[in-house]
Every structure is written in structure tokens, then in C-alpha cells.
Amino acid sequence: MAQVTEADVYGALSQIIDPDLHKNIVRLGFIKDLKIEGGDVSFRIVLTTPACPVKEQMEGQARELVSALPGVASVKVTMDAEVPQGRGFGEKLAVQGIRNIIAVSSGKGGVGKSTVAVNMAVSLARDGARVGLMDADVYGPNVPQMLGVGNMRPDVNVNKLVPLEAHGVRLMSMAVLKPGDEPMILRGPILHGLVKQFLSDVEWGELDYLIVDMPPGTGDVQLSLAQLVPVQGAVLVTTPQEVAVSDVRRALRMFETVNVPVLGVVENMSYFVAPDTGIRYNIFGEGGGRKLAERYGVPFLGEIPMGMEVREGGDRGVPVVVSNPESPQSVAFRRVAEEVARQVSIEALKPELVVLGKAR
């Protein structure tokens, strides 16, 4: 029987092309710990995110290609992931232990931005990523309630706050530091200091993704975050109607101005399917998010249908991706999370920063 070699295995695996990076997985360095013992071949495929939507497809293709080599008796493929470190921009310093910072923003309130941030964070964590969620919406900090930890308080360890944890996500919010109904009345310099403290005085640990739920609009918190740390990218949340899309245009331009890449647009509350008839209703219009993404040349990350499950999950502190994982809303949230993870990896591995394209 012919003896298989490492060169044979690498040659076979080089036929697999990463759909996002457009290079073969051998050239990208995805193949690790290749071992050949007689006719038994084993190796790891280390992807750039545990949320890769083509993970199973790539595993099957690798096993099939290597199994077809002369001399191969068995193939063991282990799928793994190492999220790449986001690039530093200018003189900004990365936060120790955090590989990528993702801002979730909107042009206006009421579009479900926090709901998207929470379900996206939990989806990534359930896929195996190390995820933190920073609630920077200081005027309406409701993320702790949506994660079921609204009545908990963080511990302190050597002058650093220890984030709360829920559904596999580490969380810090003004709501758990200053509970109650007292309004947050904060001016710009105080907001800047608060954002800085949430980044430097919280013991986040090792994170693949820190998702930052931003206040609506284009104000001080957005500017402070962009000035302080290298934000790997921004996810913009809108609803289909024109008034929401118009506000998101301004948010998009703001991130462009401060050199934060826009990872894409999510259209929330896209439509409603009546459970008794199955008829689809476009309550807030149709296609506004997709048209916005196409106009400005950024990815369209997906549309989230309306459903009582989303509201009920948020009220009970159990996100819909946990409480009802097979619902259309949960499936949509998971797809959005996968798309965001893909775009983060693409940004991190780009040879140089590409400036957001102008509107066509």
C-alpha cells in the first residue's frame, strides 16, 4: 500500500477555499497538528470564529478529500477556532485581553438595538466564543433586565469591577451600579470618563468579542468609544420605515468620519407572520435596511421578523435564542451573529484598512 505523506495531505486540503478570505485553508494557516501514523491521518482545522456558518461543510469536504488519497485508512478532523486580534488604529491602545470590540448602534431609539445586541452576544457565546457585553446606553440601560440579572450587583477584585455573567455572556452596565428609577443626567466629559472606566476598570478577562450596546444617535458615547480604543467595526440596527433609515444614514456617516468600519446593517422588526393564517404583514414598510446597505456598499447582515417570543424573552430575562431557539426570530438572530463574526474576521485579516465606500 502506498504511504501517504504530509505533502499529499496538504495538497488535498489546499483545494478548500475559504469563502470570505478567498484563499485556500492551507495557505491561510488553518491546518494545525497534522499527524500521520501509518494510514491514520489526523489534523485540526482552526477557523477564525466558532460561529462559522460553513464549519460542517468544510469538515466534510476535508474528510472526503483526505480519505480519497492512496494509503489513507482513516481520517480524524477536529474543528477549532481562534478569533483573530482586531487591528489597532493610530495611537489607540487595545484593551488587554479583548480581541475585538464591536459597537451596536442605531440612529434613533425604539428600533430594538439592545434586543439585537443581547441576542447576538448570547448566540456567539452559545457557539463557543468568549463574549462580553458592555451596556453603554447610559440613558436607558436595560440590558441587565433582558439578561435576567437586573437585581444583581458586581463584585470588586483589586480595584476592578467583576462583570456579571448570564447565558455565557459577561456583562457590565450602569444599571447594576446605580439601580432604581433615578434618571441618568450626564454631560459629555462625564460620559467620556464613564466609557473609559467601563473599558479599563472592569475585569473583562479574555474575550473574543466585546459587544458594546450604544445609546441611540450620534452623541458623546459614540465619539468617546471611537477615540479611546480601536473599534473593530459597527453594526447598525434599523427598522424598515424611512424615518428610521434616515437616522441610520447619519450614524453610518458618523462612524465613517471617525474611521470605524461599518460591519453591516441589521433590519429589525422587518415583518410579522400571523400565526393563524401564515400571512406576512410588512407593518413598518419593506426593504429599507437592505436598500440602505446596498446604497452605501456595506453588508446587509439580515432581517429579524417580529414575534411575541422576542418581547417575552426580554421581559423574563431569557433571550429568545435561549427560550425558543427554533423560532424564526432565533434562527434570524443566529444568522446575524454568524454574519457579524464573518465580517469581523474579514476586517481583522485585511492587509490594510479599507475606507467605507461613498454612496452610489
Secondary structure, DSSP 8 states (H G I E B T S, - for coil): -----HHHHHHHHTT-B-TTT-SBTTTTT-EEEEEEETTEEEEEEEES-TT-TTHHHHHHHHHHHHHTSTT--EEEEEEEE--------TT----TTB--EEEEEESSSSS-HHHHHHHHHHHHHHTT--EEEEE--TTS--HHHHTT-TT---EEETTEEE-EEETTEEEEEHHHHS-SS------HHHHHHHHHHHHHSB---SBSEEEEE--SSSSHHHHHHHHHS---EEEEEE-SSHHHHHHHHHHHHHHHHTT--EEEEEE-S--EE-TTT--EE-TT-SSHHHHHHHHHT--EEEE----HHHHHHHHHT--HHHHSTTSHHHHHHHHHHHHHHHHHHHHHH-SS--------
